[in-house]
Amino acid sequence: MGQSLCGFKGGWQTQRRQRNCRARCQADSHPPHCARRFGEGFRPEGGLQALQASARGSLLNDMKCLGASIICLLMLANCSPTANQGSASGSADRPSIDVVRRIEKELSRDPCLGKLASMRREYRFYAPGGGEVERNLVRIKVQEAGFDGLAGGIYILGPPETSIIDDRSHFVAYATYHTERYDLDLWACGDNAPGGDGIRHRPRY
């Protein structure tokens, strides 16, 4: 009788039968079967507009959850070392991020590098003449971002460092950091052009 009365082939002929079938559905001992019958035969309370509003609300919640997940992933990605920063522990030919961060703090204290965060900073181990790498010495080059099309930011590179004579006018700074002595030697900072006041003293290392 349940199928003839509450089935979806003409079962909803009267309001009374709808109420009876709704009550039977709610009391059904098989909820999945009841849910299928209810979804196929019943008109939701509030009509089509209520159904559409419910669907829009569900979709909006799903989109909010997806957006929050994407933001979390992006935040995690920003907190992780990128390709140009190397790894936290460094490698055989590159300084570690921890060492670089220590150097950045020292550099930022110098009035000459007040805009350090917007500049290009290159860090690499010292390898004189392209020979054996001296891992206790980090060579640092800082220059204005955008010069020669080079972007700003931190770049942890491997040796050797190419030496090119360049006397064009642009901001540049050179330093060496001794990792065992925790000593920063900022020996040049200023205009790169000849006759400028960029050179402070002879490098200590």
C-alpha positions as CSV (number, residue, x, y, z in Angstrom):
1,M,0.0,0.0,0.0
2,G,2.9,2.3,0.7
3,Q,4.0,2.1,-2.9
4,S,0.5,2.8,-4.3
5,L,-0.2,5.6,-1.9
6,C,3.2,7.1,-1.5
7,G,4.9,6.1,-4.7
8,F,5.8,8.8,-7.2
9,K,3.3,7.7,-9.9
10,G,0.3,9.8,-9.0
11,G,0.7,9.3,-5.2
12,W,0.5,13.0,-4.4
13,Q,-3.1,13.6,-5.5
14,T,-4.4,15.2,-2.3
15,Q,-3.0,17.3,0.5
16,R,-4.2,14.7,2.9
17,R,-2.1,12.0,1.2
18,Q,0.9,14.3,1.2
19,R,0.6,14.7,4.9
20,N,0.1,11.0,5.5
21,C,3.0,10.1,3.3
22,R,5.3,12.7,5.0
23,A,4.5,11.2,8.4
24,R,5.1,7.7,7.1
25,C,8.4,8.8,5.6
26,Q,9.6,10.4,8.8
27,A,8.7,7.2,10.7
28,D,10.2,4.9,8.1
29,S,12.7,2.5,9.5
30,H,14.9,2.7,6.4
31,P,16.1,6.4,6.2
32,P,18.0,6.1,2.9
33,H,14.9,4.6,1.1
34,C,12.7,7.2,2.7
35,A,15.1,10.0,1.6
36,R,14.9,8.8,-2.0
37,R,11.1,8.7,-2.0
38,F,10.9,12.1,-0.3
39,G,13.3,13.7,-2.8
40,E,11.4,12.3,-5.8
41,G,7.9,12.9,-4.6
42,F,7.7,15.7,-2.1
43,R,7.7,19.4,-2.8
44,P,9.9,21.1,-0.1
45,E,8.3,23.5,2.3
46,G,8.5,27.0,0.9
47,G,8.4,25.8,-2.7
48,L,11.0,26.1,-5.4
49,Q,12.4,29.5,-4.2
50,A,13.3,28.0,-0.8
51,L,15.0,25.1,-2.5
52,Q,17.0,27.4,-4.7
53,A,17.9,29.6,-1.7
54,S,19.1,26.5,0.2
55,A,21.2,25.4,-2.8
56,R,22.8,28.9,-3.1
57,G,23.6,28.9,0.6
58,S,25.2,25.5,0.4
59,L,27.3,26.5,-2.7
60,L,28.4,29.7,-1.0
61,N,29.6,27.8,2.1
62,D,31.5,25.4,-0.1
63,M,33.1,28.3,-1.9
64,K,34.1,29.9,1.4
65,C,35.7,26.7,2.6
66,L,37.6,26.3,-0.7
67,G,38.8,29.9,-0.6
68,A,40.0,29.4,3.0
69,S,41.8,26.3,2.0
70,I,43.6,28.0,-0.9
71,I,44.6,30.9,1.4
72,C,46.1,28.5,3.9
73,L,48.0,26.7,1.2
74,L,49.4,30.0,-0.1
75,M,50.4,31.1,3.4
76,L,52.3,27.8,3.9
77,A,54.0,28.2,0.6
78,N,55.1,31.7,1.5
79,C,56.5,30.5,4.8
80,S,58.5,27.8,3.1
81,P,61.9,28.3,1.5
82,T,61.7,29.0,-2.2
83,A,64.0,27.9,-5.0
84,N,66.1,31.1,-4.9
85,Q,66.5,30.9,-1.1
86,G,67.9,27.4,-0.8
87,S,67.2,25.1,2.1
88,A,67.1,25.9,5.9
89,S,70.2,23.8,6.5
90,G,72.1,25.0,3.4
91,S,74.2,22.7,1.3
92,A,77.8,22.0,0.4
93,D,78.1,25.1,-1.7
94,R,75.4,27.5,-0.4
95,P,74.9,29.2,3.0
96,S,71.9,28.3,5.0
97,I,68.8,30.5,5.4
98,D,69.5,30.9,9.1
99,V,72.9,32.3,8.4
100,V,71.5,34.6,5.7
101,R,68.8,35.9,8.1
102,R,71.5,36.7,10.7
103,I,73.4,38.6,8.1
104,E,70.3,40.5,7.0
105,K,69.8,41.7,10.6
106,E,73.4,43.0,10.7
107,L,73.1,44.7,7.3
108,S,69.8,46.4,8.2
109,R,71.4,48.2,11.2
110,D,73.7,50.2,8.9
111,P,72.2,53.6,7.9
112,C,73.6,53.1,4.3
113,L,71.2,50.2,3.9
114,G,68.0,51.7,5.2
115,K,66.0,50.4,2.2
116,L,67.6,46.9,2.3
117,A,64.2,45.1,2.1
118,S,63.6,46.6,-1.4
119,M,67.0,45.7,-2.8
120,R,68.6,42.7,-4.4
121,R,70.8,40.7,-2.0
122,E,73.1,37.9,-3.2
123,Y,74.7,35.5,-0.8
124,R,77.4,32.9,-1.7
125,F,80.3,31.2,-0.1
126,Y,83.7,32.6,-0.9
127,A,85.7,30.6,-3.4
128,P,88.9,32.5,-4.3
129,G,89.8,32.1,-8.0
130,G,87.0,29.5,-8.4
131,G,88.9,27.1,-6.2
132,E,88.1,25.4,-2.9
133,V,85.0,26.8,-1.2
134,E,85.6,28.6,2.1
135,R,82.4,27.9,4.0
136,N,83.3,30.1,6.9
137,L,83.1,33.2,4.6
138,V,80.0,34.5,3.0
139,R,80.3,37.1,0.2
140,I,77.4,39.6,0.0
141,K,76.4,41.9,-2.8
142,V,73.6,44.3,-2.5
143,Q,72.3,46.5,-5.3
144,E,69.3,48.5,-6.3
145,A,66.4,46.4,-7.6
146,G,65.7,46.7,-11.3
147,F,69.3,47.5,-12.4
148,D,70.1,45.4,-15.5
149,G,66.6,43.9,-15.1
150,L,67.5,42.1,-11.9
151,A,64.6,41.8,-9.4
152,G,64.9,42.5,-5.7
153,G,64.9,39.9,-3.0
154,I,67.1,37.4,-1.3
155,Y,69.2,35.1,-3.6
156,I,71.4,32.3,-2.1
157,L,73.8,31.3,-4.9
158,G,76.6,28.9,-5.4
159,P,80.2,29.9,-6.2
160,P,82.1,31.0,-8.1
161,E,81.2,34.6,-8.3
162,T,81.9,36.2,-11.7
163,S,84.0,39.3,-11.6
164,I,83.1,41.9,-14.2
165,I,84.5,45.4,-14.3
166,D,81.5,47.7,-14.2
167,D,81.8,51.5,-13.5
168,R,78.2,52.5,-14.3
169,S,76.5,54.6,-11.7
170,H,74.1,52.7,-9.5
171,F,73.8,51.8,-5.8
172,V,75.8,48.8,-4.7
173,A,77.2,47.4,-1.5
174,Y,79.8,44.7,-0.8
175,A,80.4,42.8,2.4
176,T,81.9,39.6,3.8
177,Y,80.6,37.7,6.8
178,H,82.7,35.4,8.9
179,T,80.4,32.6,10.2
180,E,82.7,31.5,13.0
181,R,83.5,34.9,14.3
182,Y,80.0,36.4,13.7
183,D,81.7,39.3,12.1
184,L,80.3,41.4,9.3
185,D,82.6,43.5,7.2
186,L,80.6,46.0,5.1
187,W,83.5,47.4,3.2
188,A,81.7,49.2,0.4
189,C,78.3,51.0,0.2
190,G,77.2,53.7,-2.1
191,D,77.5,54.8,-5.7
192,N,79.4,52.4,-8.0
193,A,80.6,55.2,-10.3
194,P,84.3,56.1,-10.3
195,G,85.1,58.8,-7.8
196,G,82.1,57.9,-5.6
197,D,82.3,57.5,-1.9
198,G,81.2,53.9,-1.8
199,I,84.5,52.4,-0.7
200,R,84.9,52.5,3.1
201,H,88.1,50.4,3.6
202,R,90.0,47.5,2.3
203,P,88.2,44.2,2.9
204,R,89.2,42.4,6.1
205,Y,88.6,38.9,4.6
